[in-house]
Amino acid sequence: MKLVVLRSKAGDLTQAIFPGAKEKFAGVIAVGGLVSAVAAVVVPQITGRS
């Protein structure tokens, strides 16, 4: 029962943040860009390349 309640709240939160498909797509693109930027900074530090 607890899982159903938590899942429902997560769905409500997702609907509040991303009301339509266009917003969901923009959110995914934004997160992808952020991950790419972090990787561009972190990977050279780890591998020792400039």
MODELLER restraints for C-alpha pairs under 7 A, 6 or more apart:
rsr = mdl.restraints
at = mdl.atoms
rsr.add(forms.Gaussian(group=physical.xy_distance, feature=features.Distance(at['CA:18:A'], at['CA:24:A']), mean=5.38, stdev=0.5))
rsr.add(forms.Gaussian(group=physical.xy_distance, feature=features.Distance(at['CA:44:A'], at['CA:50:A']), mean=5.83, stdev=0.5))
